[in-house]
Amino acid sequence: MTDDYPPAPRLPLLTLAEARDAVRHLFLLEQLDLSPRGAAAGQLGSELAMRLPAN
């Protein structure tokens, strides 16, 4: 092995609350941006929301 891990600590995974906030922001972006980019944000939000627990 020639490379080593970076010296900076790795960031923790998102909490459930942070993930839900991210999904809400993606849905908001979908409403505000009527371009294909906004539609893509909504699609990503939908896909992520399906992966989150209901409660």
PDB file of N, CA, C and O in Angstrom:
ATOM      1  N   MET A   1       0.847  -1.166   0.000  1.00  0.00           N
ATOM      2  CA  MET A   1       0.000   0.000   0.000  1.00  0.00           C
ATOM      3  C   MET A   1       0.895   1.232   0.000  1.00  0.00           C
ATOM      4  O   MET A   1       1.793   1.352   0.833  1.00  0.00           O
ATOM      5  N   THR A   2       0.653   2.135  -0.923  1.00  0.00           N
ATOM      6  CA  THR A   2       1.508   3.317  -1.034  1.00  0.00           C
ATOM      7  C   THR A   2       0.881   4.565  -0.444  1.00  0.00           C
ATOM      8  O   THR A   2       1.600   5.490  -0.064  1.00  0.00           O
ATOM      9  N   ASP A   3      -0.424   4.614  -0.357  1.00  0.00           N
ATOM     10  CA  ASP A   3      -1.108   5.787   0.184  1.00  0.00           C
ATOM     11  C   ASP A   3      -1.528   5.538   1.616  1.00  0.00           C
ATOM     12  O   ASP A   3      -1.626   4.401   2.078  1.00  0.00           O
ATOM     13  N   ASP A   4      -1.774   6.641   2.301  1.00  0.00           N
ATOM     14  CA  ASP A   4      -2.217   6.559   3.682  1.00  0.00           C
ATOM     15  C   ASP A   4      -3.538   7.314   3.800  1.00  0.00           C
ATOM     16  O   ASP A   4      -3.905   8.063   2.895  1.00  0.00           O
ATOM     17  N   TYR A   5      -4.237   7.128   4.883  1.00  0.00           N
ATOM     18  CA  TYR A   5      -5.480   7.852   5.113  1.00  0.00           C
ATOM     19  C   TYR A   5      -5.183   9.328   5.328  1.00  0.00           C
ATOM     20  O   TYR A   5      -4.115   9.669   5.836  1.00  0.00           O
ATOM     21  N   PRO A   6      -6.099  10.207   4.955  1.00  0.00           N
ATOM     22  CA  PRO A   6      -5.856  11.641   5.173  1.00  0.00           C
ATOM     23  C   PRO A   6      -5.778  11.945   6.668  1.00  0.00           C
ATOM     24  O   PRO A   6      -6.416  11.266   7.473  1.00  0.00           O
ATOM     25  N   PRO A   7      -5.006  12.955   7.041  1.00  0.00           N
ATOM     26  CA  PRO A   7      -4.851  13.255   8.465  1.00  0.00           C
ATOM     27  C   PRO A   7      -6.105  13.853   9.098  1.00  0.00           C
ATOM     28  O   PRO A   7      -6.290  13.743  10.310  1.00  0.00           O
ATOM     29  N   ALA A   8      -6.971  14.483   8.301  1.00  0.00           N
ATOM     30  CA  ALA A   8      -8.177  15.100   8.864  1.00  0.00           C
ATOM     31  C   ALA A   8      -9.169  14.014   9.281  1.00  0.00           C
ATOM     32  O   ALA A   8      -9.290  12.992   8.605  1.00  0.00           O
ATOM     33  N   PRO A   9      -9.876  14.230  10.391  1.00  0.00           N
ATOM     34  CA  PRO A   9     -10.883  13.236  10.808  1.00  0.00           C
ATOM     35  C   PRO A   9     -12.028  13.176   9.806  1.00  0.00           C
ATOM     36  O   PRO A   9     -12.356  14.165   9.152  1.00  0.00           O
ATOM     37  N   ARG A  10     -12.615  12.022   9.703  1.00  0.00           N
ATOM     38  CA  ARG A  10     -13.751  11.855   8.800  1.00  0.00           C
ATOM     39  C   ARG A  10     -14.999  12.454   9.430  1.00  0.00           C
ATOM     40  O   ARG A  10     -15.168  12.438  10.649  1.00  0.00           O
ATOM     41  N   LEU A  11     -15.867  12.981   8.578  1.00  0.00           N
ATOM     42  CA  LEU A  11     -17.112  13.558   9.077  1.00  0.00           C
ATOM     43  C   LEU A  11     -18.075  12.438   9.464  1.00  0.00           C
ATOM     44  O   LEU A  11     -18.086  11.389   8.818  1.00  0.00           O
ATOM     45  N   PRO A  12     -18.883  12.641  10.506  1.00  0.00           N
ATOM     46  CA  PRO A  12     -19.854  11.616  10.897  1.00  0.00           C
ATOM     47  C   PRO A  12     -20.987  11.534   9.884  1.00  0.00           C
ATOM     48  O   PRO A  12     -21.204  12.455   9.096  1.00  0.00           O
ATOM     49  N   LEU A  13     -21.693  10.434   9.919  1.00  0.00           N
ATOM     50  CA  LEU A  13     -22.875  10.269   9.077  1.00  0.00           C
ATOM     51  C   LEU A  13     -23.943  11.271   9.496  1.00  0.00           C
ATOM     52  O   LEU A  13     -23.921  11.791  10.612  1.00  0.00           O
ATOM     53  N   LEU A  14     -24.871  11.532   8.592  1.00  0.00           N
ATOM     54  CA  LEU A  14     -25.984  12.422   8.921  1.00  0.00           C
ATOM     55  C   LEU A  14     -26.875  11.797   9.980  1.00  0.00           C
ATOM     56  O   LEU A  14     -27.053  10.580  10.012  1.00  0.00           O
ATOM     57  N   THR A  15     -27.427  12.623  10.835  1.00  0.00           N
ATOM     58  CA  THR A  15     -28.449  12.138  11.752  1.00  0.00           C
ATOM     59  C   THR A  15     -29.763  12.049  10.980  1.00  0.00           C
ATOM     60  O   THR A  15     -29.872  12.586   9.878  1.00  0.00           O
ATOM     61  N   LEU A  16     -30.741  11.387  11.542  1.00  0.00           N
ATOM     62  CA  LEU A  16     -32.046  11.277  10.897  1.00  0.00           C
ATOM     63  C   LEU A  16     -32.670  12.651  10.708  1.00  0.00           C
ATOM     64  O   LEU A  16     -33.256  12.929   9.661  1.00  0.00           O
ATOM     65  N   ALA A  17     -32.549  13.510  11.708  1.00  0.00           N
ATOM     66  CA  ALA A  17     -33.110  14.862  11.602  1.00  0.00           C
ATOM     67  C   ALA A  17     -32.428  15.652  10.477  1.00  0.00           C
ATOM     68  O   ALA A  17     -33.094  16.374   9.735  1.00  0.00           O
ATOM     69  N   GLU A  18     -31.118  15.518  10.352  1.00  0.00           N
ATOM     70  CA  GLU A  18     -30.396  16.208   9.283  1.00  0.00           C
ATOM     71  C   GLU A  18     -30.799  15.671   7.910  1.00  0.00           C
ATOM     72  O   GLU A  18     -30.930  16.437   6.956  1.00  0.00           O
ATOM     73  N   ALA A  19     -30.993  14.367   7.813  1.00  0.00           N
ATOM     74  CA  ALA A  19     -31.405  13.776   6.541  1.00  0.00           C
ATOM     75  C   ALA A  19     -32.801  14.258   6.154  1.00  0.00           C
ATOM     76  O   ALA A  19     -33.053  14.546   4.985  1.00  0.00           O
ATOM     77  N   ARG A  20     -33.698  14.346   7.116  1.00  0.00           N
ATOM     78  CA  ARG A  20     -35.048  14.848   6.824  1.00  0.00           C
ATOM     79  C   ARG A  20     -35.015  16.308   6.406  1.00  0.00           C
ATOM     80  O   ARG A  20     -35.757  16.716   5.512  1.00  0.00           O
ATOM     81  N   ASP A  21     -34.161  17.099   7.043  1.00  0.00           N
ATOM     82  CA  ASP A  21     -34.004  18.501   6.642  1.00  0.00           C
ATOM     83  C   ASP A  21     -33.491  18.594   5.206  1.00  0.00           C
ATOM     84  O   ASP A  21     -33.961  19.429   4.432  1.00  0.00           O
ATOM     85  N   ALA A  22     -32.547  17.756   4.853  1.00  0.00           N
ATOM     86  CA  ALA A  22     -32.007  17.764   3.491  1.00  0.00           C
ATOM     87  C   ALA A  22     -33.095  17.428   2.481  1.00  0.00           C
ATOM     88  O   ALA A  22     -33.170  18.050   1.422  1.00  0.00           O
ATOM     89  N   VAL A  23     -33.936  16.452   2.798  1.00  0.00           N
ATOM     90  CA  VAL A  23     -35.038  16.080   1.899  1.00  0.00           C
ATOM     91  C   VAL A  23     -36.016  17.247   1.767  1.00  0.00           C
ATOM     92  O   VAL A  23     -36.474  17.542   0.663  1.00  0.00           O
ATOM     93  N   ARG A  24     -36.336  17.904   2.862  1.00  0.00           N
ATOM     94  CA  ARG A  24     -37.239  19.063   2.799  1.00  0.00           C
ATOM     95  C   ARG A  24     -36.651  20.176   1.924  1.00  0.00           C
ATOM     96  O   ARG A  24     -37.367  20.815   1.153  1.00  0.00           O
ATOM     97  N   HIS A  25     -35.353  20.394   2.054  1.00  0.00           N
ATOM     98  CA  HIS A  25     -34.710  21.422   1.232  1.00  0.00           C
ATOM     99  C   HIS A  25     -34.723  21.046  -0.248  1.00  0.00           C
ATOM    100  O   HIS A  25     -34.877  21.917  -1.105  1.00  0.00           O
ATOM    101  N   LEU A  26     -34.562  19.769  -0.554  1.00  0.00           N
ATOM    102  CA  LEU A  26     -34.635  19.338  -1.951  1.00  0.00           C
ATOM    103  C   LEU A  26     -36.033  19.561  -2.518  1.00  0.00           C
ATOM    104  O   LEU A  26     -36.175  19.994  -3.661  1.00  0.00           O
ATOM    105  N   PHE A  27     -37.066  19.268  -1.727  1.00  0.00           N
ATOM    106  CA  PHE A  27     -38.438  19.497  -2.193  1.00  0.00           C
ATOM    107  C   PHE A  27     -38.706  20.998  -2.363  1.00  0.00           C
ATOM    108  O   PHE A  27     -39.400  21.403  -3.296  1.00  0.00           O
ATOM    109  N   LEU A  28     -38.166  21.808  -1.474  1.00  0.00           N
ATOM    110  CA  LEU A  28     -38.321  23.247  -1.606  1.00  0.00           C
ATOM    111  C   LEU A  28     -37.615  23.753  -2.863  1.00  0.00           C
ATOM    112  O   LEU A  28     -38.153  24.591  -3.586  1.00  0.00           O
ATOM    113  N   LEU A  29     -36.433  23.252  -3.118  1.00  0.00           N
ATOM    114  CA  LEU A  29     -35.711  23.627  -4.324  1.00  0.00           C
ATOM    115  C   LEU A  29     -36.497  23.248  -5.573  1.00  0.00           C
ATOM    116  O   LEU A  29     -36.501  23.987  -6.557  1.00  0.00           O
ATOM    117  N   GLU A  30     -37.159  22.099  -5.535  1.00  0.00           N
ATOM    118  CA  GLU A  30     -37.988  21.669  -6.669  1.00  0.00           C
ATOM    119  C   GLU A  30     -39.099  22.687  -6.940  1.00  0.00           C
ATOM    120  O   GLU A  30     -39.402  22.987  -8.095  1.00  0.00           O
ATOM    121  N   GLN A  31     -39.700  23.215  -5.877  1.00  0.00           N
ATOM    122  CA  GLN A  31     -40.791  24.181  -6.037  1.00  0.00           C
ATOM    123  C   GLN A  31     -40.298  25.525  -6.529  1.00  0.00           C
ATOM    124  O   GLN A  31     -40.991  26.205  -7.286  1.00  0.00           O
ATOM    125  N   LEU A  32     -39.104  25.915  -6.106  1.00  0.00           N
ATOM    126  CA  LEU A  32     -38.582  27.238  -6.439  1.00  0.00           C
ATOM    127  C   LEU A  32     -37.868  27.291  -7.788  1.00  0.00           C
ATOM    128  O   LEU A  32     -37.852  28.333  -8.442  1.00  0.00           O
ATOM    129  N   ASP A  33     -37.287  26.185  -8.199  1.00  0.00           N
ATOM    130  CA  ASP A  33     -36.524  26.134  -9.445  1.00  0.00           C
ATOM    131  C   ASP A  33     -37.318  25.323 -10.458  1.00  0.00           C
ATOM    132  O   ASP A  33     -37.406  24.100 -10.343  1.00  0.00           O
ATOM    133  N   LEU A  34     -37.891  25.986 -11.440  1.00  0.00           N
ATOM    134  CA  LEU A  34     -38.739  25.305 -12.418  1.00  0.00           C
ATOM    135  C   LEU A  34     -37.949  24.721 -13.586  1.00  0.00           C
ATOM    136  O   LEU A  34     -38.536  24.246 -14.558  1.00  0.00           O
ATOM    137  N   SER A  35     -36.641  24.753 -13.496  1.00  0.00           N
ATOM    138  CA  SER A  35     -35.798  24.188 -14.544  1.00  0.00           C
ATOM    139  C   SER A  35     -35.648  22.675 -14.318  1.00  0.00           C
ATOM    140  O   SER A  35     -36.111  22.148 -13.306  1.00  0.00           O
ATOM    141  N   PRO A  36     -35.010  21.993 -15.246  1.00  0.00           N
ATOM    142  CA  PRO A  36     -34.753  20.564 -15.040  1.00  0.00           C
ATOM    143  C   PRO A  36     -33.941  20.271 -13.768  1.00  0.00           C
ATOM    144  O   PRO A  36     -34.060  19.198 -13.178  1.00  0.00           O
ATOM    145  N   ARG A  37     -33.132  21.222 -13.367  1.00  0.00           N
ATOM    146  CA  ARG A  37     -32.359  21.033 -12.135  1.00  0.00           C
ATOM    147  C   ARG A  37     -33.284  20.935 -10.925  1.00  0.00           C
ATOM    148  O   ARG A  37     -33.041  20.128 -10.028  1.00  0.00           O
ATOM    149  N   GLY A  38     -34.337  21.743 -10.890  1.00  0.00           N
ATOM    150  CA  GLY A  38     -35.297  21.661  -9.798  1.00  0.00           C
ATOM    151  C   GLY A  38     -36.047  20.345  -9.801  1.00  0.00           C
ATOM    152  O   GLY A  38     -36.301  19.760  -8.748  1.00  0.00           O
ATOM    153  N   ALA A  39     -36.402  19.878 -11.000  1.00  0.00           N
ATOM    154  CA  ALA A  39     -37.073  18.574 -11.106  1.00  0.00           C
ATOM    155  C   ALA A  39     -36.154  17.457 -10.615  1.00  0.00           C
ATOM    156  O   ALA A  39     -36.608  16.517  -9.962  1.00  0.00           O
ATOM    157  N   ALA A  40     -34.860  17.562 -10.929  1.00  0.00           N
ATOM    158  CA  ALA A  40     -33.902  16.555 -10.477  1.00  0.00           C
ATOM    159  C   ALA A  40     -33.769  16.582  -8.954  1.00  0.00           C
ATOM    160  O   ALA A  40     -33.618  15.535  -8.324  1.00  0.00           O
ATOM    161  N   ALA A  41     -33.825  17.770  -8.366  1.00  0.00           N
ATOM    162  CA  ALA A  41     -33.762  17.880  -6.906  1.00  0.00           C
ATOM    163  C   ALA A  41     -34.971  17.196  -6.276  1.00  0.00           C
ATOM    164  O   ALA A  41     -34.839  16.502  -5.267  1.00  0.00           O
ATOM    165  N   GLY A  42     -36.144  17.389  -6.866  1.00  0.00           N
ATOM    166  CA  GLY A  42     -37.345  16.732  -6.353  1.00  0.00           C
ATOM    167  C   GLY A  42     -37.269  15.224  -6.479  1.00  0.00           C
ATOM    168  O   GLY A  42     -37.697  14.499  -5.581  1.00  0.00           O
ATOM    169  N   GLN A  43     -36.723  14.745  -7.595  1.00  0.00           N
ATOM    170  CA  GLN A  43     -36.573  13.294  -7.782  1.00  0.00           C
ATOM    171  C   GLN A  43     -35.607  12.721  -6.754  1.00  0.00           C
ATOM    172  O   GLN A  43     -35.868  11.670  -6.169  1.00  0.00           O
ATOM    173  N   LEU A  44     -34.494  13.409  -6.535  1.00  0.00           N
ATOM    174  CA  LEU A  44     -33.538  12.963  -5.529  1.00  0.00           C
ATOM    175  C   LEU A  44     -34.168  12.977  -4.145  1.00  0.00           C
ATOM    176  O   LEU A  44     -33.968  12.047  -3.364  1.00  0.00           O
ATOM    177  N   GLY A  45     -34.932  14.031  -3.832  1.00  0.00           N
ATOM    178  CA  GLY A  45     -35.616  14.094  -2.547  1.00  0.00           C
ATOM    179  C   GLY A  45     -36.567  12.934  -2.355  1.00  0.00           C
ATOM    180  O   GLY A  45     -36.640  12.361  -1.268  1.00  0.00           O
ATOM    181  N   SER A  46     -37.299  12.580  -3.406  1.00  0.00           N
ATOM    182  CA  SER A  46     -38.230  11.447  -3.330  1.00  0.00           C
ATOM    183  C   SER A  46     -37.492  10.138  -3.075  1.00  0.00           C
ATOM    184  O   SER A  46     -37.914   9.326  -2.252  1.00  0.00           O
ATOM    185  N   GLU A  47     -36.393   9.944  -3.786  1.00  0.00           N
ATOM    186  CA  GLU A  47     -35.626   8.710  -3.621  1.00  0.00           C
ATOM    187  C   GLU A  47     -35.016   8.618  -2.228  1.00  0.00           C
ATOM    188  O   GLU A  47     -35.002   7.547  -1.623  1.00  0.00           O
ATOM    189  N   LEU A  48     -34.516   9.733  -1.723  1.00  0.00           N
ATOM    190  CA  LEU A  48     -33.950   9.727  -0.372  1.00  0.00           C
ATOM    191  C   LEU A  48     -35.023   9.536   0.689  1.00  0.00           C
ATOM    192  O   LEU A  48     -34.802   8.838   1.678  1.00  0.00           O
ATOM    193  N   ALA A  49     -36.180  10.150   0.489  1.00  0.00           N
ATOM    194  CA  ALA A  49     -37.268  10.032   1.475  1.00  0.00           C
ATOM    195  C   ALA A  49     -37.734   8.596   1.615  1.00  0.00           C
ATOM    196  O   ALA A  49     -38.126   8.179   2.705  1.00  0.00           O
ATOM    197  N   MET A  50     -37.700   7.833   0.537  1.00  0.00           N
ATOM    198  CA  MET A  50     -38.112   6.422   0.611  1.00  0.00           C
ATOM    199  C   MET A  50     -37.129   5.597   1.447  1.00  0.00           C
ATOM    200  O   MET A  50     -37.492   4.537   1.958  1.00  0.00           O
ATOM    201  N   ARG A  51     -35.908   6.066   1.590  1.00  0.00           N
ATOM    202  CA  ARG A  51     -34.899   5.317   2.331  1.00  0.00           C
ATOM    203  C   ARG A  51     -34.880   5.662   3.817  1.00  0.00           C
ATOM    204  O   ARG A  51     -34.208   4.996   4.604  1.00  0.00           O
ATOM    205  N   LEU A  52     -35.620   6.709   4.201  1.00  0.00           N
ATOM    206  CA  LEU A  52     -35.651   7.123   5.616  1.00  0.00           C
ATOM    207  C   LEU A  52     -36.757   6.403   6.362  1.00  0.00           C
ATOM    208  O   LEU A  52     -37.809   6.131   5.784  1.00  0.00           O
ATOM    209  N   PRO A  53     -36.547   6.091   7.616  1.00  0.00           N
ATOM    210  CA  PRO A  53     -37.622   5.484   8.401  1.00  0.00           C
ATOM    211  C   PRO A  53     -38.788   6.452   8.574  1.00  0.00           C
ATOM    212  O   PRO A  53     -38.602   7.669   8.577  1.00  0.00           O
ATOM    213  N   ALA A  54     -39.985   5.901   8.716  1.00  0.00           N
ATOM    214  CA  ALA A  54     -41.192   6.722   8.818  1.00  0.00           C
ATOM    215  C   ALA A  54     -41.214   7.508  10.133  1.00  0.00           C
ATOM    216  O   ALA A  54     -41.729   8.625  10.161  1.00  0.00           O
ATOM    217  N   ASN A  55     -40.686   6.971  11.191  1.00  0.00           N
ATOM    218  CA  ASN A  55     -40.727   7.654  12.495  1.00  0.00           C
ATOM    219  C   ASN A  55     -39.370   7.984  12.980  1.00  0.00           C
ATOM    220  O   ASN A  55     -39.224   8.559  14.059  1.00  0.00           O
TER     221      ASN A  55
END
